[in-house]
Amino acid sequence: MITPRRSPAPALRSSAERRRGDREKASSTPDPEEYVELVLSVVEEIPRGRVTSYGAIAGVVGGGPRQVGAVMSRHGGPVPWWRVVRADGSLPPSHEENARPHYLDEGTPLRPSGAVDMAAAFWEPEPPDLPVPREV
C-alpha cells in the first residue's frame, strides 16, 4: 500500500522561511486606511440599479466579507451602501427600510420577498486601480 506524501507542517519550516512568508504577507496587505479606501472605491463603481455582495468586494480587495461589512458599517455612509448586500440578496434588517426607496428609484430587480434578485442585479466588481508602490 502506498501512502501519499504530505508536505511538511508549517511548524517544521525554518525560521527564515517563516519570516520570509510573514514579510510577503505584510507587503501585500494594505494598511487599514488604504483598505477602507479600496472598499469604498469599489462601492462607488457599482452602477445604479445593480448590486454586489460583501464577498465579491472582498474577492477583489482582499480580506473577507465581514471585513468589508465592518468598513461599510463605519465608513459607508457617503457611498451607495444599499448596493452592497448579502450573497442571498438580503440586507441586514436594520437597513431594509432605508434601502427600499433607493431600489425602487433605481429600478433594482427585487424578488417577491423584497430581497434583491441577485441573478438579475448582480454586478461583478473589478480590482480597483492600485497606486504604484514607491521604491525605498
Buried (B, 14 or more C-beta within 10 A) or exposed (E): EEEEEEEEEEEEBEEEEEEEEEEEEEEEEBEEEEBBBBBBBBBEBBEEBBBBBBBBBBBBBBBEBEBBBBBBEEBBEEBBBBBBBBEEBBBEEEBBEEBBEBBEEBEBBBBEEEBBBBEBBBBEBEEBEEEEEEEE
